[in-house]
Amino acid sequence: MSPQGAMPTQESDARKAAKTIVFADNDVLLVEAIGELLRDKGYEVHVARDGLEALLAIRKVKPDYVIL
């Protein structure tokens, strides 16, 4: 139980989960470098190499953020 006596909610648990990002770029080195940086900061990163791949990833993952 929390200090105030209330049970944790799914919403509070969801806030603790890693934020999801779809990162799309056709520059392999950039994708690897920025992807690694974001993962180190605690984000769950899904990489796309082009616009179509990004669109498919967005529909599948439903990310919190999209970086193009």
C-alpha angles and dihedrals in degrees: 000000000000121000091263092053097251123126116243113260130222087249093059089046090051091054089057092053119095116271112244124232132186107206117192128187136130093224105095095198093050092049092050095046098045092039091054092047092051092047090051088054090055102262124136103232126201113190127213124186097203143009097272092050089048092051092050091048092049092052092047102040102032091212128205090228138019122203117194 
